[in-house]
Amino acid sequence: MTSDAAPSTPAAADPEPVASSLGAAPRGAAERSARHDERAALHDALRLVAVALTDAGLPFALVGGYAAWARGASEPSHDVDFAILEEDVARAQEAITAAGLELHDPPENWLFKAYHQGALVDVLFRMVGEPVTRELLASTDEIEVLAVRMPVLDATAIVSAKLRVLGEHACDFSRLLGIVRAVREQLDWPRVRDEVGANPYARAFLYLADELGIADRDGSGERVAAGGDVGAQA
């Protein structure tokens, strides 16, 4: 066998993956731009509703994932939640409509929805099956969120509400663990345990939080780490 024959050159196959990778970059940039636009619309919606409710003189609070974010948790990506009194629904709808958002009344009888450039704001007048009360709206701190000062629900109330809605069809602990890790120093742990004690899914979460060394087990203000590396590091 001789070696005179020209070696085969597989280079002809190279342009296809190169072209594919070149084509992927614009798509990735477009996706990033779309995500940025969605986030910007959520931020604008949050500011618009907060300012509208403030200017209308209505008691309200930022609640849910964005309230947790204002207190140190990671930012959510789906919607913004505010709480108001049921007696103020009509005035809130008028104020939010005047701010340029589009209102929708869903079948559920505990909230209404407002949209700004596709971004969703849920305005709740019942939370975890109970009417929003003045006492709940008083459990807030004035915090600057996206350059607008607004009442933000306290961390204990945020976590308590999220734990009480856990159930067979809504039992994802992953994001909830991140929220609780972020705000654990702000929590009244005995109050959390008392308020969620009737919910077995919430109790299961608290057991996990104990095992991971996240929770304050004894009410002393000190987190008690269980054995194991993860708990010891928490």
Secondary structure, DSSP 8 states (H G I E B T S, - for coil): --S-S----GGGGTHHHHHHHHHHHHHHHHHHHHHHHHHHHHHHHHHHHHHHHHHTT--EEEEHHHHHHHTTS---SSEEEEEE-GGGHHHHHHHHHHTT-EEE--S-SSEEEEEETTEEEEEESEETTEE--HHHHHSEEEEEETTEEEEEE-HHHHHHHHHHT-BTTB--HHHHHHHHHHHGGG--HHHHHHHHTT-HHHHHHHHHHHHTT-S-SSSSSS----SSHHHHH-
